[in-house]
Amino acid sequence: MPETLRVLTLNCWGIPYFSSDIPARFEAIGTELCTGRYDVVSLQEVWSQDVYEKMVSQVQDVLPYHHYFYRYWDLCHFSVLHSGWHGSGVCIFSKHPIVGAYQYRFTLNGFPHKPHHPDWYGGKLAGLCQIRHPGAEINVYATHTHTEYNHENDKDKAHRVSQAFELSQFIRYTGQSADVNILAGDLNNQPFELGLKIIQANSGMEDAWLTAEHKNADDSGLTWNLDDNVYTCYPDYPPCRYDYVLYKGSARCRMKCVHCETTMHKVPGKPHNYSDHEGVLAHLELEKVSGQRQVQSAGPDQSERDAALRHAVHVLEERISSSASSRLFYTSIILISLLLMLLSNWLHLHHLLTSLTHLLLGLLIGWSFWMGVVVMEMERRGCLATKAGMEVLLNASPKKNV
């Protein structure tokens, strides 16, 4: 008999810069999780470990197994959420035992000179929990990838594409021994964008929203920037579908999505929403296949994957060229600053003014050296590494000469 698995993903929007009702919202989220409607829950932006531990206590009776993925730091939230310093914001709750866990930090995570884009300071990652379900061994992946800050001019596209490829590779190589692989999280990619195409085409995972046998007729599937969400504050952006449950069975376990819906809109009895994102709930059905009935599971679509990877290689090559220009810019800043230092000595200015000038120019030289030699070189090497991995797949593809 088929087994059911109800998977929920929700970006909790736990950043306190814009929302003062975080404790009430997280308590409401915990109350909803206690209803018993969910078997596996992936949460993102639970920045405070204190909040996470409160939720652990709150849902212990229905979701007794849990795991929190730690990043190296979350400097951008340190001043307002002290425990955010050592939190990742990504966690998994499960009705069934978690028997293994692992996390992978993406190579490229934005830029440090953009503190208003906190991806670099947060260090985005993909987390894996191995769950022992009565009907299957399940790998559940949770992630929150790099944000798209500008739909019209996405200067972070190479980083977002790189993360998508690394995520798909992480799933491919860690998911081979599992009966079922499930990815649940805020992927910050719309269905038509290159990042999502890479994730699906390279991992072979299916979109629960698109493959569901049943959906509510009035449910758009959109999860962010909706008009009826009180936290919507980007009127120039269209509503987007950023949150997904993706899944893949195996030769040992057939899998299908019976029903998929957006959920957790307004908090009951309150004027505000649970989050600026809507939750996504997928009702999945698993059926173990006996040895004699086993069939080869479908792999990724080679043509679609190759087309996406070729496009991605082009994006990365453009970024590699751009990073070379950036290194030249920072080198010019260093040389100009050194000349200004010499000029200030030649002009015999007041010693206080000379000292202040040298201090400011020294800081500028240090910053430019760090950006040009360290940050830009790390980006260049990260792009080269991702590009090389893509080219290996393209060169080995049976569709190479088609």
N, C-alpha and C positions, 0 to 999 in steps of 0.2 A: 504494500500500500504506500502511496506517496506521502511524504512528510512535508509539512508546511513550515516556512520560515518567514517571519515578518521583520523586515529590515527598515529602520528609520535613519535618515540623515538630517541633521539640522545644524546650520551655522548659527550659533547662539548670539553672535554679535555682543561679545563681552567687553568691548572697548569703552572705557568710561568717559572719553572726551566729549561724547555727544549725548550720552544717556545716563541719567542720574537714578534710574529705577532698576539697576542691575540686580540687587539682592532680591527684589520682588519678582523680577522676571525669571531668575534662575530657580527660585522656590516654586514658581508656577510650572516651569519646565519639569522639575523633579516630581511635582504632583501629577503631571500628565504621564510621566514615565511609570508611575506607580499604578496606573490603571491596568497594567498587564496586557496591553495591546501589542507589545513589541517583544521580539526575541533577541534582536541585535540592534544596538543603537550606536551610531557614529556621530559624535559632537565635535564641532570646530569652534574656535575662539572662546574656549573656556580658559581664559588667560590666567586666572588666579587658581593656584593649587588649593587654597582655602575653600574656594567655591566648589571645586571638584570634590574635595573630601566631604563637604556637606552633602553634596548630591549622592556620594557613595553611601552615606548613612541613610539618606532619605529613600533610596530605591533598593536597599539591601534585600528586602523580602522578595522582590520580583525579578531583579537583575543583580544577582549576588556576585557575578564575576565582572571584573573591570580592569582596565589598564590605561595608564596615563603616559603619553610619550613626551619625554623631556628633550628640549632643545638646549643648545649651548648657552644661549641667553635670550632675553627679551628686553633689551635695554630701553626700547621705546615706551614700555609700559611701567618701567621701574618706579618712576616718580609718583605714579598715581595708584599702582597696584603692586605693593612691595613684593608679594609672592610671585608676581609675573616674571621676576628676574630669572627664576629657574623653571618656568612652565612653558609648554609648547602650545597650549590651546587645543590640542587634538587628543581625544580619548574615546575609548570603546567600552560600552556596557553590554553584558551578555547574560542571557538566561541559562546558557550552557557553559560548561567549563572551558576556560582559556588555558591551553596546555603549552603554549609557546608564544613568544612575542619578539619582534625585531623592528628597528626603525632605520630608515635611510634618509640622510640629509642631502637635499639637492645641491649640485655643484654650483649652479648660478642662482642667485637669490636677490637680484636687484642691486642697488648702489647705495653706499654709505653716505654720499653727499646729498641724498634725498630723504631727510628725516621724516618728511610728510608722507613718504612711501615706505612704510616700516618693514617691508619684506626682508631687506638685508639684515636688519637688526633682529628680526624674528627667526630667520633661518628656517625657511619652509622645509617640510619633510613629508615622507610617506611612512605610515606605521602599519605593521602587520600583526594580527593576532590569529593564531591557529586555534580554532574552536572545535571541540569534540561534540558533535551533534549526534543524536541517536541514529540518524540515517546516513551520515556522511562525515568525513573529515573536511572541515571548511577553513579556507584562508579568507579572512576578512581584512581588507585594506582600507585605511582611513587617511584622508589627506586634505590639505587646504593649499592649493597651489597659488602661484604669483597672481596678484590682482591685475586686472586690466584697467588702467587709469584713464585711458583716452581711446575711445572707439575709433576716432578719425585718424589719429596719429599715434600708434602704439609703439613707443620707443623701447618698451620692454619685451617686444615680441620674441626676440631671440632667446631671452631667458625663459619666457613662458613655453616656447617650443621645446627648449632643452629640457625643462622640467617634465613636460608631457612625454618626451621620448624616454627619459630616465625612469619615469613612473611605469611606462608600459614594459620596459625591459625588466624592471624590478618584479613586476607581476609575472612576466613570462618565465623567469628563471627560478623564482621562489614558489610558483604555483603549480609546477609540473607534477609534484607528488600528491597534491590535494585532490579530493573528489570534486570540490566546488570552489571557485574563486569569486569573491564579491568585492567590488570597490564601491564605497559609499563616502561621499564628501562633496565639498565645494570646490569644483574644478576650475571655476573662473573662466570657463570657455562655453560659448554658445554652441548649439549643435552643428552649425555650419562652419565653425572656426577650425583652423588647422590643428590646434592643440588637441581638441577632442577627436578629430579624425585620426591623429597619430595614436592616441591612447587606445581607441577601439580597433583600428586596423592592425596594429602591431601586437596587441594582446589577444585579439579575437573575442573580446567581451561584447555582450549585447546590452542595449539600453532598455531598462525595465519599462520606462515610460512608453517607448515606441513599440515594444513587443507584447505589452500587457493585453490579455484577452478581454479585459473589462476596464473601462475608465468612466468616470462621471462625465456626463455630456457637457456640463457647465464648467469643467475644470480645464483651464488653459495649459497647465503644466509649468507655467512661468513661476519663478521663485524669488526674484529680486526686483526692487524698484516698482512694485505694483502701486497703482493709484490708491487703493484702499488700505495700504499699510501706513500707519502713522509716522513711521521712521523714514519714509521715502523723502529724500532731499536732493534728488538729481532730476529736475524736471526736463532737462534737455536730453536725458538718456531714455531710451525705450525700455520697457519691462524686459527682463532677460530670464533665460533658463540656465542657471549656473550650477544647480545642485542635482546630483545624479546618484542613482543606484545602478551599477553595471554588474553583469554576472556572466559566468561561463561554467558549464558543466564539463564532464569528461566522459571517457569511454566507460567509466565505472558508475557514473551517476548522471541521469538525464535531469534537465532542469528547465523550467519555464516560469514565466511571470503570469500569474492569474489575474492580479489586479494591481494597479498603481495609481496613486493620488497624491496631490499636495495636501498638507495637513498642518496643524498647529498655526492657525492664523491669529485671530484675536484671543486673548486670555479671557476665559469665561468670567463674566461679571465685571470686567475691567475695560477701560477705554483704549488700552494699548495692546500691541501685538506681543507675541513671545520674542520676536526678533525682527530685524529688518529683512531677513530671509524667511521664506516659507519652508516647512519641512517637507520631505518626500518619503512616502511610505510605500514599500513594494511588498506584496504578498507573493512569495516565491514557493514553488512546489518542486520537491526533490524526490527522485525515485531511483533507488539503487538498482543497478543492472547486474544480473547474475553473470558468471564467467562465460557461459555458453552464448549469452545474448549480447555480449559486449560488442560495441561497434566503435570504429575510430571516430573520435570527436572531431568536429570541423575546426580546421585551423583558420588563421587570419586570411582575409582576401588579399592575395599577393599583389594583384594589379592596383587595388585601392591603396594598399600599404606603400607600394613603391612610388605611386604618384604623390602621396603625402610626404614621403621621405625626401623625394627630389625637390619638392617645394621647400621643405624645411632646410635642406642643405643650402639652397639659395639664400634663405633668410639668414642663416648663420654666416655665410660668406660675406654678406653685406655688413653684418655686425663686426666681423673680424677686421674688415677694411675700415670701418668707423672707429674701432678701438685704436687702430694705428694712428689715425688722425688725432684722436684724443691724447695719445701719448706724446705726439709732436706738440700739441697745445700746451701740455703741462711742462714739457721740456723748455718751451719758449718762456713760460712764466718764471721758471727757475733762473734762466739766463738773464731775463730782464730784471728780476729782483736782485741778482748779484751785481749787475751794472748800477742799479740804483743805490745799493750799499756803497759801492766805490764812489759814486757821485756825491753822496751825502758826506763822505769823509773829505772829499776834495773841496766842497763848499765851505767847510769849517763852520757848520751851524752850531748853535748852542748845544752843549753836551747832553742836556736832557732831551732835546728834540732829536739829536742824533741817536741816542740810546733807544728812544721810543720807535724811531724809524727802523733801526736795526732789529728790534724785537718783532715788530709787525712783519717786516720782510722775512725774518727768520721763520716765523710761523707760516707765512705763505710758502716759503721754500719747502718746509717740512711737509705741509699739506700736499703741495704739488708733487713732491717726490713720492709720497705714499700713494697718491692717486695714480700717478703715471707709471711708477715702477712696480707697485704692489697690486693695486686694485685692477688697473687696466690689463696688466699682464695675467692676473688670475682670470679675468673675463676672457682674454684671448685664448688662454690654454683650455678653459672650460668649453668654449665654443669649438675649438679644434678637437677636443676629446669627443664631444657629442657628434660632431660632423664625421669623425673617423668611424665611430660606432654605426652611424647610419650608412656610411659607404660600404662597410663590411656586409651589411644586410643586402644592400642594393647589388653589390658585386656577386653575392651568392644566390641571388634570386633566380628562380627558373624562368621568370618573365623578363630577365635582363635584356634579351635580344629580340623580344617580341614587339 
